[in-house]
């Protein structure tokens, strides 16, 4: 049972006869009347056991975007439902409006529009819908939570999508949609066509020309149906925060952009989310659903503190394909101690595959390393003697800069080790990593490394 503000206001009116008559009996009598009216109001309210709730909403929603849904209330009782409805979603689902007033006549149904603006990826759920059914006087209400489980999977925002049109244009040029079509590394025969003035004479097919008694040229296209395998590090490397976001978000954006680009190029994309165990996989996705399936899998990825089991990666890649593939290890190269397990498996991978490793650079560390510390005026004291130590503030700045330089030098050293092992390293700030990985994929196709 719940009471309304109207009930409280009517109880407050009992002060008036108490003050005017100088006795409390009149106030108590008025309060008794109000309470009896509230009890009668509850008895006349709609029976919530005969109210049904239905949901009509999308299963997926993109983070930082909006999605619309509908809540349907069906009144199977004999009294009109005058109620307030509150859908019990998690706050991060961005559900609104919070409360909806609805009036549903007996035997009818009404709908309420809902909007979701989620600001955190993952699986968002609700256990039910809380309904308050008021009586005709609006003094008190019955209250009940109706079972109506719902689930909304919030996929990553895919901000790197803005880089996709320019990379697709470069793929179309690579795919032979230009006037000049020559055979090169990583290409395969496409078709024959009539010679057009301006075509390179090296592309003439003389046997076909002899059969048709007319000049015919070969056209070529980059090899398709190749394997692109993206391994997303959901372990300690992904848990580190850069620019107030975990590195895992950068790995996710990289995987989505590369997946969309490779699918458009006709290659097959596989995704593995890994920490100390495999947390998610996408296998056999088509060109039409690779982004959706990858986004749904990556939406549930959460960075952990467990060490990533990089020794399992060669077996995972072999279970996906026995042919040469483009393997992307979406992780970060920080130091020998933190990245030693990753470096240990690179020789085994590079023997058979084209391997690319990402490394996320923290802009704050770069700024700290390049910041100048000016200890001017601190070198000598008032009597001309040298001060034995720097002031505390300047000393802290020097130590921070030295630590930042050491961090960058460690990352450079690890990247060099990875390159000597045969892998390509993409090292940049978070927003630049996805497009640079896409560029590396296009270069690999253009040079026939796949």
VEXMARTI-640376 format. One record per residue (C-alpha): residue number from 0; residue in one letter; x, y, z; chain. Coordinates in nm, 4 decimals. Example, Ala and Ser with C-alpha at 12.3 -4.5 7.8 and 13.67 -1.06 7.14 Angstrom:
2
sevo, marti, x, y, z, mipa
0, A, 1.2300, -0.4500, 0.7800, A
1, S, 1.3670, -0.1060, 0.7140, A
This chain:
450
sevo, marti, x, y, z, mipa
0, X, 0.0000, 0.0000, 0.0000, A
1, X, 0.1164, 0.3531, -0.0794, A
2, X, -0.0286, 0.6919, 0.0088, A
3, X, -0.0372, 1.0034, -0.2032, A
4, X, 0.0328, 1.3667, -0.1279, A
5, X, -0.3395, 1.4306, -0.1311, A
6, X, -0.3812, 1.1994, 0.1680, A
7, X, -0.1109, 1.3874, 0.3615, A
8, X, -0.2683, 1.7233, 0.2748, A
9, X, -0.6110, 1.6109, 0.3988, A
10, X, -0.4573, 1.4906, 0.7245, A
11, X, -0.2945, 1.8320, 0.7675, A
12, X, -0.6387, 1.9910, 0.7438, A
13, X, -0.7170, 1.8341, 1.0834, A
14, X, -0.5136, 2.1140, 1.2411, A
15, X, -0.7817, 2.3675, 1.1495, A
16, X, -1.0714, 2.2298, 1.3633, A
17, X, -0.8268, 2.1515, 1.6422, A
18, X, -0.7169, 2.5172, 1.6599, A
19, X, -1.0622, 2.6684, 1.6069, A
20, X, -1.2486, 2.4484, 1.8556, A
21, X, -0.9672, 2.4240, 2.1036, A
22, X, -0.9998, 2.0462, 2.1318, A
23, X, -0.8296, 1.7525, 1.9657, A
24, X, -1.1395, 1.5411, 1.9220, A
25, X, -1.2454, 1.7229, 1.6071, A
26, X, -0.9007, 1.6691, 1.4565, A
27, X, -0.9032, 1.3018, 1.5463, A
28, X, -1.2489, 1.2635, 1.3932, A
29, X, -1.1322, 1.4285, 1.0718, A
30, X, -0.8228, 1.2077, 1.0607, A
31, X, -1.0401, 0.8992, 1.1095, A
32, X, -1.2593, 1.0012, 0.8169, A
33, X, -0.9533, 1.0507, 0.5945, A
34, X, -0.8098, 0.7115, 0.6921, A
35, X, -1.1413, 0.5359, 0.6231, A
36, X, -1.1595, 0.7112, 0.2858, A
37, X, -0.8067, 0.5914, 0.2050, A
38, X, -0.8936, 0.2324, 0.2957, A
39, X, -1.2039, 0.2502, 0.0757, A
40, X, -0.9917, 0.3978, -0.2026, A
41, X, -0.7515, 0.1025, -0.1848, A
42, X, -1.0421, -0.1440, -0.1997, A
43, X, -1.1776, 0.0272, -0.5117, A
44, X, -0.8370, 0.0324, -0.6881, A
45, X, -0.7662, -0.2040, -0.9775, A
46, X, -0.6544, -0.5564, -0.8969, A
47, X, -0.2857, -0.5701, -0.9931, A
48, X, -0.2859, -0.9490, -1.0042, A
49, X, -0.4890, -0.9176, -1.3232, A
50, X, -0.2552, -0.6728, -1.4942, A
51, X, -0.0090, -0.7951, -1.7552, A
52, X, 0.3034, -0.6259, -1.8876, A
53, X, 0.4592, -0.6757, -2.2306, A
54, X, 0.7800, -0.5316, -2.3736, A
55, X, 0.8597, -0.4322, -2.7297, A
56, X, 1.2189, -0.3183, -2.7486, A
57, X, 1.5402, -0.3830, -2.9408, A
58, X, 1.7847, -0.6392, -2.8119, A
59, X, 2.0916, -0.4287, -2.8977, A
60, X, 2.1684, -0.0609, -2.8489, A
61, X, 2.4869, 0.1293, -2.9176, A
62, X, 2.6549, 0.3136, -2.6343, A
63, X, 2.6138, 0.6941, -2.6420, A
64, X, 2.3218, 0.6471, -2.8810, A
65, X, 1.9456, 0.6245, -2.8254, A
66, X, 1.7023, 0.3388, -2.8764, A
67, X, 1.3236, 0.3386, -2.8448, A
68, X, 1.1010, 0.0787, -2.6854, A
69, X, 0.7396, 0.0301, -2.5859, A
70, X, 0.5831, -0.0879, -2.2610, A
71, X, 0.2319, -0.2363, -2.2921, A
72, X, -0.0025, -0.2650, -1.9925, A
73, X, -0.3062, -0.4930, -2.0318, A
74, X, -0.5849, -0.4656, -1.7721, A
75, X, -0.7771, -0.7936, -1.7505, A
76, X, -0.9661, -0.6860, -1.4374, A
77, X, -1.3075, -0.5274, -1.3908, A
78, X, -1.1910, -0.1876, -1.2598, A
79, X, -1.0109, 0.0938, -1.4355, A
80, X, -0.6390, 0.1086, -1.3646, A
81, X, -0.5286, 0.4556, -1.2605, A
82, X, -0.1636, 0.4084, -1.1948, A
83, X, 0.1961, 0.5154, -1.2010, A
84, X, 0.4350, 0.2822, -1.3826, A
85, X, 0.8077, 0.2658, -1.3164, A
86, X, 1.0317, 0.0362, -1.5192, A
87, X, 1.3121, -0.0927, -1.2946, A
88, X, 1.6176, -0.0662, -1.5233, A
89, X, 1.9737, -0.0205, -1.4091, A
90, X, 2.0773, 0.3474, -1.4082, A
91, X, 2.3476, 0.2895, -1.6727, A
92, X, 2.0767, 0.1866, -1.9204, A
93, X, 1.9763, 0.5536, -1.9426, A
94, X, 1.6066, 0.4656, -1.9285, A
95, X, 1.3468, 0.7386, -1.9436, A
96, X, 1.0982, 0.8622, -1.8473, A
97, X, 1.1395, 0.7399, -1.4920, A
98, X, 0.7666, 0.7283, -1.4104, A
99, X, 0.4651, 0.7249, -1.6386, A
100, X, 0.1039, 0.7947, -1.5417, A
101, X, -0.1362, 0.5622, -1.7208, A
102, X, -0.5107, 0.5045, -1.7159, A
103, X, -0.6189, 0.1691, -1.8549, A
104, X, -0.9922, 0.0896, -1.8684, A
105, X, -1.1057, -0.2613, -1.7802, A
106, X, -1.0424, -0.5130, -2.0578, A
107, X, -0.8181, -0.2777, -2.2554, A
108, X, -0.4481, -0.2070, -2.2978, A
109, X, -0.2344, 0.1040, -2.3233, A
110, X, 0.1219, 0.1653, -2.4378, A
111, X, 0.3963, 0.3891, -2.3036, A
112, X, 0.6980, 0.5025, -2.5060, A
113, X, 1.0375, 0.4374, -2.3506, A
114, X, 1.3767, 0.5684, -2.4559, A
115, X, 1.7186, 0.4278, -2.3739, A
116, X, 2.0386, 0.6331, -2.3804, A
117, X, 2.2954, 0.3895, -2.2344, A
118, X, 2.6303, 0.5301, -2.1297, A
119, X, 2.8042, 0.2057, -2.0364, A
120, X, 2.8494, -0.0997, -2.2542, A
121, X, 2.7572, -0.4474, -2.1391, A
122, X, 2.4396, -0.6361, -2.0561, A
123, X, 2.1706, -0.4276, -1.8860, A
124, X, 1.8681, -0.5966, -1.7337, A
125, X, 1.5500, -0.5309, -1.5421, A
126, X, 1.3598, -0.7638, -1.3130, A
127, X, 1.0157, -0.6169, -1.3571, A
128, X, 0.7841, -0.3169, -1.3575, A
129, X, 0.6572, -0.1474, -1.0417, A
130, X, 0.2922, -0.0402, -1.0711, A
131, X, 0.0888, 0.1702, -0.8287, A
132, X, -0.2867, 0.1485, -0.8797, A
133, X, -0.4801, 0.4365, -0.7165, A
134, X, -0.8481, 0.4354, -0.6346, A
135, X, -1.0999, 0.6921, -0.7651, A
136, X, -1.0243, 0.9333, -0.4766, A
137, X, -0.6468, 0.9263, -0.5360, A
138, X, -0.5668, 0.8953, -0.1655, A
139, X, -0.3945, 0.5573, -0.1499, A
140, X, -0.2815, 0.2886, -0.3917, A
141, X, -0.1990, -0.0742, -0.4234, A
142, X, 0.1583, -0.1433, -0.5243, A
143, X, 0.3073, -0.4470, -0.6902, A
144, X, 0.6146, -0.5416, -0.8926, A
145, X, 0.5004, -0.7254, -1.2039, A
146, X, 0.7384, -0.9815, -1.3457, A
147, X, 0.8575, -0.8567, -1.6841, A
148, X, 1.2245, -0.9453, -1.7306, A
149, X, 1.4070, -0.7553, -2.0000, A
150, X, 1.7595, -0.7374, -2.1332, A
151, X, 1.9462, -0.4813, -2.3387, A
152, X, 2.2954, -0.5492, -2.4718, A
153, X, 2.4823, -0.2205, -2.5043, A
154, X, 2.7411, -0.2508, -2.7802, A
155, X, 3.0555, -0.0348, -2.8105, A
156, X, 3.0122, 0.3129, -2.9636, A
157, X, 3.2333, 0.2329, -3.2683, A
158, X, 3.3702, 0.5865, -3.2906, A
159, X, 3.6387, 0.4693, -3.5343, A
160, X, 3.3640, 0.4171, -3.7928, A
161, X, 3.4399, 0.7671, -3.9239, A
162, X, 3.7651, 0.6289, -4.0683, A
163, X, 3.5865, 0.3570, -4.2650, A
164, X, 3.4836, 0.5513, -4.5827, A
165, X, 3.8379, 0.6676, -4.6617, A
166, X, 3.9803, 0.3171, -4.6098, A
167, X, 3.7064, 0.1631, -4.8227, A
168, X, 3.7954, 0.4071, -5.1007, A
169, X, 4.1565, 0.2912, -5.0838, A
170, X, 4.0381, -0.0700, -5.0944, A
171, X, 3.8350, 0.0013, -5.4071, A
172, X, 4.1441, 0.1434, -5.5718, A
173, X, 4.3369, -0.1630, -5.4656, A
174, X, 4.0570, -0.3866, -5.5880, A
175, X, 4.1153, -0.2805, -5.9475, A
176, X, 3.8363, -0.0276, -5.9911, A
177, X, 4.0794, 0.2043, -6.1675, A
178, X, 4.1461, 0.2327, -6.5398, A
179, X, 4.4899, 0.0729, -6.5083, A
180, X, 4.4887, -0.2883, -6.3969, A
181, X, 4.8231, -0.4608, -6.3570, A
182, X, 4.9201, -0.7820, -6.1901, A
183, X, 5.1128, -0.7456, -5.8649, A
184, X, 5.1840, -0.9179, -5.5370, A
185, X, 4.8736, -1.0410, -5.3591, A
186, X, 4.6519, -1.0376, -5.6690, A
187, X, 4.4543, -1.3039, -5.8484, A
188, X, 4.2981, -1.3288, -6.1930, A
189, X, 3.9576, -1.1659, -6.2179, A
190, X, 3.8316, -1.1562, -6.5786, A
191, X, 3.9047, -1.0752, -6.9421, A
192, X, 3.7860, -0.7648, -7.1212, A
193, X, 3.8403, -0.5849, -7.4490, A
194, X, 4.1476, -0.3732, -7.4862, A
195, X, 4.0892, -0.0031, -7.4333, A
196, X, 4.3292, 0.2561, -7.5588, A
197, X, 4.5580, 0.3462, -7.2718, A
198, X, 4.5744, -0.0030, -7.1176, A
199, X, 4.9204, -0.1331, -7.0434, A
200, X, 5.0355, -0.3729, -7.3141, A
201, X, 5.1758, -0.6042, -7.0475, A
202, X, 4.8224, -0.6960, -6.9453, A
203, X, 4.7303, -0.8278, -7.2930, A
204, X, 4.6334, -1.1970, -7.2978, A
205, X, 4.7788, -1.3102, -7.6319, A
206, X, 4.6120, -1.6520, -7.6323, A
207, X, 4.2673, -1.5043, -7.5801, A
208, X, 4.3521, -1.2402, -7.8378, A
209, X, 4.4387, -1.5102, -8.0924, A
210, X, 4.1132, -1.6934, -8.0290, A
211, X, 3.8927, -1.3850, -8.0565, A
212, X, 4.0979, -1.2091, -8.3249, A
213, X, 4.0779, -0.8947, -8.1103, A
214, X, 4.2921, -0.7513, -7.8361, A
215, X, 4.1934, -0.8808, -7.4906, A
216, X, 4.3471, -0.7835, -7.1573, A
217, X, 4.3477, -0.9567, -6.8210, A
218, X, 4.2129, -0.7834, -6.5127, A
219, X, 4.3355, -0.8585, -6.1637, A
220, X, 4.2072, -0.8111, -5.8167, A
221, X, 4.3556, -0.8545, -5.4700, A
222, X, 4.3262, -1.2020, -5.3292, A
223, X, 4.0077, -1.2526, -5.1338, A
224, X, 3.8746, -1.5003, -4.8832, A
225, X, 4.1812, -1.4574, -4.6641, A
226, X, 4.1787, -1.4959, -4.2886, A
227, X, 4.1971, -1.2009, -4.0510, A
228, X, 4.2200, -1.3007, -3.6847, A
229, X, 4.1936, -1.0376, -3.4114, A
230, X, 4.2935, -1.1305, -3.0560, A
231, X, 4.1689, -0.8734, -2.8028, A
232, X, 4.3605, -0.8589, -2.4758, A
233, X, 4.1117, -0.8397, -2.1870, A
234, X, 4.3754, -0.8958, -1.9191, A
235, X, 4.5985, -0.6577, -1.7310, A
236, X, 4.7039, -0.4622, -2.0396, A
237, X, 4.3405, -0.3858, -2.1174, A
238, X, 4.2670, -0.2753, -1.7623, A
239, X, 4.5104, 0.0174, -1.7710, A
240, X, 4.3417, 0.3541, -1.8191, A
241, X, 4.4494, 0.6084, -2.0807, A
242, X, 4.2605, 0.9373, -2.1218, A
243, X, 4.0055, 0.8253, -1.8612, A
244, X, 3.9156, 0.5115, -2.0584, A
245, X, 4.0509, 0.1584, -2.0264, A
246, X, 4.2841, 0.0435, -2.3009, A
247, X, 4.0332, -0.2292, -2.3742, A
248, X, 3.8088, 0.0332, -2.5356, A
249, X, 4.0883, 0.1138, -2.7818, A
250, X, 4.1327, -0.2567, -2.8562, A
251, X, 3.7576, -0.2868, -2.9177, A
252, X, 3.7506, 0.0085, -3.1573, A
253, X, 4.0462, -0.1432, -3.3434, A
254, X, 3.8751, -0.4809, -3.3751, A
255, X, 3.5495, -0.3285, -3.5021, A
256, X, 3.7137, -0.1073, -3.7647, A
257, X, 3.9405, -0.3840, -3.8915, A
258, X, 3.6524, -0.6316, -3.8970, A
259, X, 3.4316, -0.4013, -4.1025, A
260, X, 3.7168, -0.3218, -4.3428, A
261, X, 3.8266, -0.6833, -4.3900, A
262, X, 3.4691, -0.8010, -4.4429, A
263, X, 3.4215, -0.5337, -4.7103, A
264, X, 3.7404, -0.6587, -4.8787, A
265, X, 3.5985, -1.0114, -4.8983, A
266, X, 3.8153, -1.1617, -4.6250, A
267, X, 3.6917, -1.3777, -4.3379, A
268, X, 3.7159, -1.2252, -3.9927, A
269, X, 3.7547, -1.4145, -3.6653, A
270, X, 3.7615, -1.2573, -3.3210, A
271, X, 3.8933, -1.3902, -2.9899, A
272, X, 3.8603, -1.2138, -2.6526, A
273, X, 4.1311, -1.3499, -2.4244, A
274, X, 4.2657, -1.3077, -2.0740, A
275, X, 4.3591, -1.6151, -1.8717, A
276, X, 4.0894, -1.7972, -2.0716, A
277, X, 3.8862, -1.7388, -2.3848, A
278, X, 3.6031, -1.5019, -2.2888, A
279, X, 3.4383, -1.4675, -2.6266, A
280, X, 3.4676, -1.5746, -2.9895, A
281, X, 3.3226, -1.4796, -3.3245, A
282, X, 3.3689, -1.7405, -3.5949, A
283, X, 3.2093, -1.7700, -3.9365, A
284, X, 3.0591, -1.4216, -3.9440, A
285, X, 2.9378, -1.2991, -4.2815, A
286, X, 3.0056, -0.9629, -4.4363, A
287, X, 2.6609, -0.8421, -4.3346, A
288, X, 2.6743, -0.9333, -3.9662, A
289, X, 3.0435, -0.9243, -3.8714, A
290, X, 3.0185, -0.5824, -3.7055, A
291, X, 2.6989, -0.6732, -3.5197, A
292, X, 2.8292, -1.0060, -3.3936, A
293, X, 3.1656, -0.8618, -3.3001, A
294, X, 3.0023, -0.5704, -3.1215, A
295, X, 2.7737, -0.8013, -2.9271, A
296, X, 3.0672, -1.0171, -2.8173, A
297, X, 3.2893, -0.7215, -2.7296, A
298, X, 3.0063, -0.5545, -2.5381, A
299, X, 3.0398, -0.8208, -2.2704, A
300, X, 3.4189, -0.7969, -2.2471, A
301, X, 3.5452, -0.6519, -1.9203, A
302, X, 3.9113, -0.5887, -1.8375, A
303, X, 4.0471, -0.8036, -1.5578, A
304, X, 4.3626, -0.8203, -1.3512, A
305, X, 4.4556, -1.1738, -1.4564, A
306, X, 4.7623, -1.2234, -1.6745, A
307, X, 4.6747, -1.2966, -2.0364, A
308, X, 4.7567, -1.6515, -2.1457, A
309, X, 4.9482, -1.5674, -2.4647, A
310, X, 5.0845, -1.9218, -2.4871, A
311, X, 4.7383, -2.0345, -2.5956, A
312, X, 4.7282, -1.8022, -2.8976, A
313, X, 4.9178, -2.0238, -3.1483, A
314, X, 4.6826, -2.3143, -3.0769, A
315, X, 4.3805, -2.0845, -3.1106, A
316, X, 4.5038, -1.9570, -3.4475, A
317, X, 4.5711, -2.3130, -3.5678, A
318, X, 4.2189, -2.4146, -3.4649, A
319, X, 4.0793, -2.1381, -3.6848, A
320, X, 4.2942, -2.1875, -3.9947, A
321, X, 4.5953, -2.3782, -4.1171, A
322, X, 4.6613, -2.1273, -4.3953, A
323, X, 4.8474, -1.8009, -4.3739, A
324, X, 4.6477, -1.5329, -4.1947, A
325, X, 4.6727, -1.1723, -4.0825, A
326, X, 4.6873, -1.1956, -3.7025, A
327, X, 4.6343, -0.8799, -3.4971, A
328, X, 4.7245, -0.8896, -3.1285, A
329, X, 4.5326, -0.5972, -2.9777, A
330, X, 4.7387, -0.5426, -2.6665, A
331, X, 5.0009, -0.2980, -2.5443, A
332, X, 5.3799, -0.3255, -2.5258, A
333, X, 5.4911, -0.1574, -2.2044, A
334, X, 5.7966, -0.3344, -2.0668, A
335, X, 5.9810, -0.6639, -2.0912, A
336, X, 5.8336, -0.7788, -1.7635, A
337, X, 5.4729, -0.6979, -1.8596, A
338, X, 5.4981, -0.8115, -2.2232, A
339, X, 5.7389, -1.1036, -2.1929, A
340, X, 5.4747, -1.3725, -2.2483, A
341, X, 5.3517, -1.1980, -2.5644, A
342, X, 5.7020, -1.1616, -2.7030, A
343, X, 5.7707, -1.5304, -2.6381, A
344, X, 5.4956, -1.6482, -2.8766, A
345, X, 5.5734, -1.4057, -3.1604, A
346, X, 5.8377, -1.6256, -3.3313, A
347, X, 5.5919, -1.9158, -3.3486, A
348, X, 5.3251, -1.6927, -3.5026, A
349, X, 5.5449, -1.5037, -3.7481, A
350, X, 5.6796, -1.8244, -3.9016, A
351, X, 5.3420, -1.8878, -4.0670, A
352, X, 5.1396, -1.5690, -4.0403, A
353, X, 5.1603, -1.1943, -4.0881, A
354, X, 5.1452, -1.0604, -3.7327, A
355, X, 5.0682, -0.7088, -3.6134, A
356, X, 5.0894, -0.5960, -3.2504, A
357, X, 4.9344, -0.2760, -3.1189, A
358, X, 5.0834, -0.0582, -2.8473, A
359, X, 4.8883, 0.2240, -2.6840, A
360, X, 5.0845, 0.5329, -2.5821, A
361, X, 4.9607, 0.7466, -2.2959, A
362, X, 4.9569, 1.1145, -2.4073, A
363, X, 5.0044, 1.2237, -2.0467, A
364, X, 5.3317, 1.0314, -2.0261, A
365, X, 5.4493, 1.1860, -2.3538, A
366, X, 5.3674, 1.5353, -2.2316, A
367, X, 5.5406, 1.4669, -1.9018, A
368, X, 5.8534, 1.3426, -2.0776, A
369, X, 5.8712, 1.6476, -2.3062, A
370, X, 5.8006, 1.9024, -2.0326, A
371, X, 6.0941, 2.1263, -1.9475, A
372, X, 6.2018, 2.1714, -1.5858, A
373, X, 6.3669, 2.5054, -1.5218, A
374, X, 6.5638, 2.5005, -1.1987, A
375, X, 6.6988, 2.8538, -1.2672, A
376, X, 6.7755, 3.0472, -0.9584, A
377, X, 6.8024, 2.7330, -0.7527, A
378, X, 7.1653, 2.6615, -0.8332, A
379, X, 7.3207, 2.9123, -0.5937, A
380, X, 7.2326, 3.0412, -0.2509, A
381, X, 7.2433, 3.3952, -0.1209, A
382, X, 7.6097, 3.3708, -0.0219, A
383, X, 7.7254, 3.2436, -0.3600, A
384, X, 7.7594, 2.8844, -0.2475, A
385, X, 7.5946, 2.5970, -0.4411, A
386, X, 7.2742, 2.4633, -0.2913, A
387, X, 7.3172, 2.0904, -0.2190, A
388, X, 6.9713, 1.9916, -0.3555, A
389, X, 6.6914, 2.1245, -0.5738, A
390, X, 6.3745, 2.2648, -0.4226, A
391, X, 6.1155, 1.9984, -0.3583, A
392, X, 5.8780, 2.1102, -0.6351, A
393, X, 6.1402, 2.1178, -0.9073, A
394, X, 6.2875, 1.7917, -0.7836, A
395, X, 5.9507, 1.6205, -0.8158, A
396, X, 5.9200, 1.7511, -1.1733, A
397, X, 6.2598, 1.6089, -1.2618, A
398, X, 6.1709, 1.2730, -1.1138, A
399, X, 5.8404, 1.2627, -1.3021, A
400, X, 6.0114, 1.3480, -1.6282, A
401, X, 6.2761, 1.0833, -1.5707, A
402, X, 6.0101, 0.8234, -1.4942, A
403, X, 5.8181, 0.9184, -1.8102, A
404, X, 6.1351, 0.8940, -2.0194, A
405, X, 6.2090, 0.5526, -1.8687, A
406, X, 5.8567, 0.4356, -1.9519, A
407, X, 5.8856, 0.5470, -2.3150, A
408, X, 6.2311, 0.3923, -2.3505, A
409, X, 6.1011, 0.0610, -2.2142, A
410, X, 5.8139, 0.0675, -2.4619, A
411, X, 6.0562, 0.1451, -2.7480, A
412, X, 6.2757, -0.1465, -2.6462, A
413, X, 5.9855, -0.3910, -2.6335, A
414, X, 5.8620, -0.2691, -2.9734, A
415, X, 6.2075, -0.3277, -3.1221, A
416, X, 6.2118, -0.6823, -2.9838, A
417, X, 5.8720, -0.7474, -3.1417, A
418, X, 5.9911, -0.6145, -3.4778, A
419, X, 6.3015, -0.8327, -3.4668, A
420, X, 6.0718, -1.1293, -3.4063, A
421, X, 5.9029, -1.0531, -3.7408, A
422, X, 5.5924, -0.8671, -3.6224, A
423, X, 5.4741, -0.5250, -3.7297, A
424, X, 5.4132, -0.2841, -3.4423, A
425, X, 5.1559, -0.0038, -3.4455, A
426, X, 5.2287, 0.2349, -3.1606, A
427, X, 5.0206, 0.5497, -3.1141, A
428, X, 4.7794, 0.7351, -2.8888, A
429, X, 4.4362, 0.5697, -2.8457, A
430, X, 4.2432, 0.7589, -3.1151, A
431, X, 4.5112, 0.6902, -3.3785, A
432, X, 4.5561, 0.3170, -3.3216, A
433, X, 4.2422, 0.1925, -3.5112, A
434, X, 4.3094, 0.3841, -3.8379, A
435, X, 4.6786, 0.2922, -3.8307, A
436, X, 4.5915, -0.0763, -3.7951, A
437, X, 4.3506, -0.0406, -4.0889, A
438, X, 4.6308, 0.1164, -4.2946, A
439, X, 4.8613, -0.1708, -4.2035, A
440, X, 4.5989, -0.4204, -4.3238, A
441, X, 4.5643, -0.2390, -4.6569, A
442, X, 4.9441, -0.2391, -4.7007, A
443, X, 4.9520, -0.6112, -4.6261, A
444, X, 4.6976, -0.6754, -4.9011, A
445, X, 4.8752, -0.4480, -5.1454, A
446, X, 5.2098, -0.6211, -5.0927, A
447, X, 5.0707, -0.9740, -5.0951, A
448, X, 5.1615, -1.0514, -4.7346, A
449, X, 4.8270, -1.2278, -4.6863, A
